[in-house]
Amino acid sequence: MRAVLLTRYGGPEALEFRTDVPDPVPGPGEVRVRVRAASLNNTDIWTREGAYGSAGDPRAQTGWRRSSFSFPRIQGADVAGEIDQVGAGVPETRVGERVLVDPMIYDGDERALVTTDYLGSERDGGFAELVVVPERNVHAVGGSLSFAELATLPTAATTAMRMLGRAGLRTGETVLVTGASGGVGTSLVQIAKARGARVVAVAGAAKHAAIRAIGADEVVDRNAELPSALAAAGIEEVDLVADVVAGPSHGDLLQVLAPLGRYVVAGAIAGPLVETDLRTVYLRQLTLLGSSFGTHDDFAAVVDLVDRGVFRPLVAARYPLADLATAQKHFESKDFVGKLVVEP
């Protein structure tokens, strides 16, 4: 089959397009999916660069679990396609199903997410014509979304679902979403609106119209002084901050939270090291929550929203599989709204 192999840590030159990779064969309890589309994530870039560091030495190059990483690896966590072969113990009737793949490979409860295998990281993923995964991770999907649109959802929407679940978002609350033009951000906006929240999004000025179009009630510029920008929009405080940016804005995000407000973080695009005035946290009785990938239940909830037609995925660009390196360069520019997709 055709596939792109990550051969080492490095830049896009570490990606090698091959046409002679052996076809994977499903084992017991597994299915093989013919990939129709796979989208890009920050994890693809940071893993390729070895940018996660390790607990003992932040300069060390590692994968997302901050431990050693095996090469070569086919990356690509977010897969939409069709089942074309099943392993022992899997009903043949599943062949031909239109499916979306849950990229979290784990057994047990939510604690297992801390050490889960992630498709395209601990096992080969979807930047290929074929991928093999456990049957339980493959969900039949209905609705009218294209394969490219479906492929934008697995990691981003499930992460967003997990964040809002961890933070206990309630109907009628006001939620502030940072990084609202990215995959997780656009999913946060849509899921929060589906739950009856008022959504205030933070993004670059050129992206405001697109974010309003998917449901944001207010959009403020990412370069604005946040408390002032919210005040200008008639917003004194918010109940919940859903953050994927962190960096220098962290202090302002806590300042705009209402007493007893909640802050949930699942990314640090602007930098993982932040300054926090703990007096703000304890005097206003704030709750700070960490969140990462979603659970199997979170993924099932995303599929339910797909079937109900809730999502309006934003596909910013499509690339042929052979141009994955170019797609990753585009991804790093961040000059788009939504997700980039490759199609074998």
N, C-alpha and C positions, 0 to 999 in steps of 0.2 A: 504494500500500500504506500501511498504518499503520506509523508509526515514531516514535521519540523522538529528536530532534536536540539535540545539545549545541551551543549557539549561541555560547558565549563562556566565558571563565573566570568562576567565581562559585559561588554556592550552588545548591541544588536549583532555584531559579527560572531558572537558565540552561538547564534542560531544557525542550524544547518538544514536546509531543505533537501529531503531524500525521496527517491521514488522506489526504493528497494527494501523498505522496512517490512519485516515479516508480518503477515496479518495476525492479529491476536485471536486466540481461541478461547471461548468462555468455558470456565470450569464448572463444577457442581454449584448450583445456586446462583450462577452468573448469567448475564445476557450480553450480547454484543450489539452495539448501536452504530448504525451508519450515520456518521455526523453530517448534518446538513448546515449547521452554523455553530460557531463557538465565539464567545465574546472575550474581550481583554479585561484584565483587572490589574490594580496596583500590585497585587501579590506576584503576578507574572514578572513585572519589572524588578521589584525589590528582590525576588528570589534569584533572578538572572544576575543581578548585581551583587548578590550576597549581602544585602544591605541591612538585614535584621540584626546582625551582631550576635553576641551571646552574653549570658548573664555574667560570666567571668571576664570576658574581654570584648567590649563593644566594637573593637576594631576588627574582630574576626569575621570572616565571611561565612554565612550560614543561610539555611532556609528559614521559613517562618517559625518553625518550632525552636529556632536558635540552637540547633544541633547540626551534625554533619548531614550533607546532602549528597545523594547518589546521582552520578552522571553515567551515560546520557539519560535524559528525561524528556518525554513529550509533555509539555505543559498544556494548559487549557482546562480550567475548571468548569466552565459554563457551556453546557452542551445541549443542543436540541437536535433531534433526528428521529430515526425509525429503528425499531428492533429488527435485526436481520438474521439473528441466530441465537439459540438458547442452549445453556448447558444442562447437565443432568439435574432432574428434579424441578425444572422450570417448564410450565405448560407450553406446548408448541403453539397454542392459540395466541400467545403474546407476540409471535412473529408478525411484523407489519404494523404494530402499534406506533402511533405518533406520540413521542415522549419528550419529557424534560427530565434531566438528570440532577438528582440531589448530590452535590459534590462532597458532602461530609461522610466519610467512610468510618463509622464507629458503631460499637454496641454499647448499650448501657444508657445511663441517664445523662443529663446536661453536663455533669462534671467531666464526662468523657470528651467534651468539646475542647478541653485544654490540651489534650494530646491526640486529637483525632487525626486520621490520615485525610489528606485533602487531595482531591482529584487534580492531577497535573503537578503534584508536589511529591507526595509519598508513593504515588503510583501514576502510571502514564494516563494522560488526559486527552483532551479533544482537539488539539491542533494536529489532526490526522484525519484520514478517511474513516477509520474505525476505532472504537474504544470499547473496552470490556469493563463492566461494573457489576456489583451485586444486584440481583433482581430487585431487592427492596428499595434500592436507590433510584429506580426508574419508574416514573409516574406517567401514565397515559394522560394526555391533555386534550381538552376540547377548545371551544372558542374559535375566533377568527384570526388570531395573531399568526403572522408568518413565522417560519423557523428563525429568521434573523431577529425578529422581535422577541420571540421566546428566549433566545439565547442571551438576551440582556439581563435576565431575571435571576438565575439561580443564586449566585453569590450576593449580588447587590440587594435584591428584594428580600432575601432571607435574612441578611444582616440587618436590614432596616426593620423587618418584622421582629427580630430578636431584641433590638434596641428599644423599640416602643413597648414591647412586652415586659422587658426588664424594668423599664421606668414606669410602668403602670399607667400609660396614657388613658385619660378618661374623656368621654364625650363632653364637648363644651370648653375644654381647656385650650390654652394658647401654647403652641409649641414653636420654638425657634430652631430652624434647620440650617446648619452651616454646610458649605460645600454643596449647595443645592443643585448645581448643574451637573454633578457627576452621577454615576450609577446608583450609589447608595442614597445620595441626596434626592434625586428625582423619585426614587422609591419611597423614601420617608415622606415626601410631600404627598404622594398619592395614597399611601396607606393611612396616614394621619387624617387626610380629608375623608377617606372612606369610613373612619371611626368617629367622624363628627367633630373633629378639632378645628380650631382656627390656626392656620399655618402662616408663619412669617419666615421667609426664606432669605438667605444671605448668599449673594453671588455677584460676579462682575456685571457691570452695567449692560454690556452687549448681550447678556443672556437673560435679562429680566423678562422679556416678552415670552420667551419659550417656557419659562418657569411658571409664569402666570397662566399660560395656556393649559398646563397640567393640573392647575387647581390652587396654587398659592394665593392666599388672600392679600398678602403684602410681600414686597421684595425690596430689600435694602442693599445698598452697594457694599461690597466686601471691604472697600477702602475707607468707608465712612467711619466716623467715631460712633460706635454702636449705641450707647445710651441716647445720644442726641438724635441719631437717625430714627430710633424707635419712637422717641418723643414727637418727632416731626410727623410720624405716621399715626399719632394718637395712641401709642402703646406705652404704658408706664412700666409694665413688667410682664414676664411670661412665666407660665407654670412649669415648663419643661424645655431644656435645651438638649437637642440631639446633635452631637458634634462629631465631625470626622476630620476637622482641620487642626485643632489645638494650636500650638505655637504661641505667638505674642498675643493673640486675641483671647486667650483663656481667661485672664482676669476680668475682662469686660463681660464675658459670657456669664460669669458668676454674679457680676454686679447687677445684671438685668433680671435675675431670677427673683421671683416673689418669695417671701418667707415660706418655708417648708417646700420650696421648689426642688426639682430634681434635675441633675445634669448627668447625661449618659454619653459615653465616648466610645467610639469603635474605630478610630483612625487618628493619625497625627501627620497629615499631609504637610502642614507648615512647621512641623518640628515636634518631637516627643518630649522635650524638656521644657517645662513651663514653671512660672512663678505663681503661687497661690497664697493669698492672704487668708490664713486659716481663721482669722477673726470673722471674716465674711461668712465662712462655712458654718462656724458654730454659733455665732450671734443670730444669724438668719435661719439656723436649723436646716441647712441644705443637705441633700443626699447626693453623693457622688457615686456613680456606677460605671464599672467597666463592662464592655460587651464585645464579642467578636463574631464568630460565625453563628449561624442559626442552627437550631436543633432539627431533627427529622419532623417534629410536629410543626415547627415554624415553616419548613419547606412545604408541608402538606397544606398549611394555611395559605401560602403563596399560590399554590396550584388551584386552590378553591377560588381565590380572587381572579385568577386567569380564566377559569371556567365561567365565572360570573361577569366577565368583561370589564373589570374594574381598571385594569392597567392600560395606560397609553404609553408603551415603551418608546423611547427616543433612540433611534438608530442614526448616529451621526455620520457614519461611513461604513462601507463594506469593502473588504479586500479579499483577493484570492489567497488561498493558503500559502502559496509560494512567496507572497509579499508580506508575511508576518513581521519580518524585521522592519519594514517600512511602516506597517501599522503600529508597531511599538514606538517608533520614533514619533509618529503622530500623537499617540496616546500621551507621551511625555510632555507634549506641548500644552496640553490642557486647554486648547483653544476651540473647544466644541462643547455641545450640550448632549448629555446622554451617554451612549456607549458605542464603541467600535467593534465590528464583527468581522471574522474571517469565515470564508465559505470554501470548503474543499472542492 
